[in-house]
């Protein structure tokens, strides 16, 4: 039964389970996801709400040899130098944002047995971003440049829905900003026109559950520290 148009207990519990169990997968098995399952995931993601229903996202989805060629090109570019991003990165992490970022990074390195002083080990793990952590499928999310920040915000909502859709259907995923920091390489390799902004990528596949990189979980702030309730 629903009350006031809300979800019944079963659906609400299912959504809570999806949100709670999802994590950013950082080690994938090579097994491809069946085409019909990928189609279903992206059909669900298409239901994402957007500003004025503009639906600014466009996606290039690689599989098979296309993923391998993309992986090779991006890893080579990232290994040899800095790239160019379409969107500016954060100016600075400070306060609680810096704390959360550090805690997440240290937890990942601890799970992999990488010490804080092991700069080479940390660099190797960083470069795994450009191998897409071994994922068989990579979705490159772009927005129309003319839509500016609103287009990028809508793409962020699309990514969130995509992650939840994948989780609900037993497919693991990780959203990645690092490849977008080499937008010049991504654009050249995939033939993306200049009027499209490269926002991020999402790597998809089946998790290698025994890999230590998939053993840790990031924390979440208490809602009471985030939501400033004002009743009067």
C-alpha positions in Angstrom: 0.0 0.0 0.0 1.2 3.5 -0.7 0.5 6.6 1.4 0.4 10.0 -0.1 1.9 8.8 -3.4 5.0 7.3 -1.7 6.6 3.9 -2.2 5.3 1.0 -0.2 7.6 -0.7 2.2 8.9 -3.3 -0.2 10.0 -0.8 -2.9 11.3 1.6 -0.3 13.4 -1.2 1.2 14.7 -2.2 -2.2 15.8 1.3 -2.9 17.5 1.6 0.5 19.3 -1.7 -0.2 20.5 -0.5 -3.6 21.8 2.7 -2.2 23.5 1.0 0.8 25.1 -1.8 -1.1 26.5 0.1 -4.0 30.2 0.9 -4.0 32.7 2.1 -6.5 34.2 -1.0 -8.0 38.0 -0.8 -8.6 38.7 -4.3 -9.9 36.5 -6.0 -12.6 36.4 -9.4 -14.1 36.9 -9.4 -17.9 33.5 -11.0 -18.6 31.3 -8.8 -20.7 27.8 -7.7 -19.6 25.1 -9.1 -22.0 23.9 -6.5 -24.6 20.3 -6.8 -23.5 21.2 -6.1 -19.9 23.3 -3.0 -20.9 20.4 -1.8 -22.9 18.1 -2.1 -19.9 20.5 -0.2 -17.7 20.8 2.7 -20.1 17.0 2.7 -20.7 16.5 3.1 -16.9 19.2 5.9 -16.8 17.3 7.7 -19.5 14.5 8.4 -17.0 16.8 10.9 -15.2 15.1 14.3 -14.6 16.8 17.3 -16.2 16.6 21.0 -16.4 13.7 21.9 -18.7 13.8 18.2 -19.8 16.8 19.1 -21.9 18.4 15.6 -21.4 21.8 17.0 -22.3 23.8 13.8 -21.9 25.2 11.8 -24.8 27.0 8.6 -24.2 29.7 6.7 -26.0 29.7 3.1 -24.7 32.7 0.9 -25.6 32.9 -2.9 -25.4 35.3 -5.6 -26.6 38.1 -4.4 -28.7 36.9 -0.8 -28.6 37.4 -0.8 -24.8 40.9 -2.4 -25.2 42.0 0.3 -27.7 40.6 3.0 -25.6 42.3 1.6 -22.5 45.7 1.4 -24.2 45.5 4.9 -25.7 44.4 6.6 -22.4 46.9 4.7 -20.2 49.8 5.7 -22.5 48.8 9.4 -22.5 48.3 9.4 -18.7 51.6 7.7 -18.1 53.6 10.2 -20.0 52.2 13.6 -19.0 49.4 16.0 -18.1 46.2 16.2 -20.1 43.7 18.9 -20.6 40.2 18.9 -19.1 37.0 20.4 -20.5 35.7 21.2 -17.0 37.8 22.9 -14.3 38.6 20.8 -11.3 38.1 21.8 -7.7 40.2 24.9 -6.8 41.0 23.5 -3.4 40.0 20.8 -1.0 39.8 22.2 2.6 38.1 21.6 5.9 35.8 18.6 6.0 36.1 18.1 2.2 39.8 17.6 2.5 39.3 15.2 5.5 36.8 13.1 3.6 39.0 12.9 0.5 42.0 11.9 2.6 40.1 9.3 4.5 38.8 7.7 1.3 42.2 7.6 -0.2 44.0 6.2 2.8 41.3 3.5 3.2 41.9 2.4 -0.4 45.7 2.3 0.0 45.4 0.4 3.3 43.2 -2.2 1.6 45.9 -2.7 -1.0 48.8 -2.7 1.4 50.2 0.5 0.1 51.9 2.6 2.7 51.6 6.4 2.8 55.3 6.8 2.0 55.1 4.4 -1.0 54.7 7.1 -3.7 55.4 4.7 -6.5 52.7 2.3 -5.3 50.2 5.1 -5.1 51.1 6.3 -8.6 50.6 2.8 -9.9 47.2 2.6 -8.3 46.3 6.1 -9.7 47.2 4.9 -13.2 44.7 2.1 -12.8 42.0 4.8 -13.4 43.2 4.9 -17.0 42.9 1.2 -17.4 39.3 1.5 -16.1 40.3 -1.0 -13.4 40.0 -3.8 -16.0 36.3 -3.1 -16.8 35.0 -4.5 -20.1 32.7 -1.6 -20.8 33.3 2.2 -20.5 30.6 4.9 -20.9 31.9 8.3 -21.7 29.4 11.0 -20.6 29.3 14.2 -22.5 27.1 17.4 -22.4 26.3 20.1 -24.9 28.9 22.9 -24.4 26.3 25.6 -24.9 24.3 24.4 -21.8 27.2 25.3 -19.5 27.0 24.3 -15.8 23.4 23.2 -16.0 24.2 20.6 -18.6 27.0 19.2 -16.4 24.8 19.2 -13.4 22.2 17.2 -15.3 24.9 14.8 -16.4 25.8 14.3 -12.8 22.2 13.3 -12.1 22.3 10.9 -15.1 25.4 9.3 -13.7 23.8 8.7 -10.3 20.8 7.1 -11.9 23.0 5.0 -14.1 24.9 3.7 -11.1 21.7 2.8 -9.3 20.3 1.1 -12.4 23.4 -1.0 -12.8 23.5 -2.0 -9.1 19.8 -3.0 -9.2 20.6 -5.4 -12.1 23.7 -7.0 -10.6 26.3 -5.0 -12.6 29.1 -3.1 -10.8 30.3 0.3 -11.8 32.6 3.2 -10.9 32.2 6.9 -11.9 35.6 8.3 -12.8 36.8 11.9 -13.2 40.4 11.0 -13.9 39.9 10.1 -17.6 38.1 13.4 -18.1 41.3 15.2 -17.0 42.7 13.9 -20.3 39.7 15.2 -22.4 42.1 16.0 -25.2 43.1 12.3 -25.6 39.5 11.0 -25.1 38.2 13.5 -27.7 40.8 12.6 -30.2 40.5 8.8 -29.7 36.7 8.7 -29.9 36.2 11.5 -32.4 34.1 13.6 -30.0 33.3 17.1 -31.5 34.3 20.3 -29.7 30.7 21.2 -29.0 30.5 18.3 -26.5 32.0 18.7 -23.0 33.5 15.5 -21.6 32.1 15.3 -18.1 33.3 11.9 -16.8 33.3 8.2 -17.6 31.6 5.3 -15.9 33.3 1.9 -16.1 30.9 -1.1 -15.9 31.2 -4.9 -15.6 31.2 -7.6 -13.0 33.2 -7.1 -9.8 36.2 -9.2 -9.0 34.9 -9.6 -5.5 38.1 -11.2 -4.0 40.2 -8.2 -5.0 41.3 -6.2 -2.0 40.4 -2.9 -3.7 36.8 -3.9 -3.5 36.9 -4.7 0.2 36.7 -1.2 1.7 33.7 1.2 1.8 33.6 4.9 2.2 31.7 6.5 5.0 28.8 8.9 4.8 28.1 12.0 6.9 25.1 11.9 9.2 22.1 13.6 7.6 21.6 15.8 10.6 25.0 17.4 9.8 24.0 18.1 6.2 20.3 19.1 6.3 19.6 22.4 8.0 15.9 22.1 9.0 14.0 25.3 9.4 10.4 24.9 10.4 9.6 28.5 11.2 
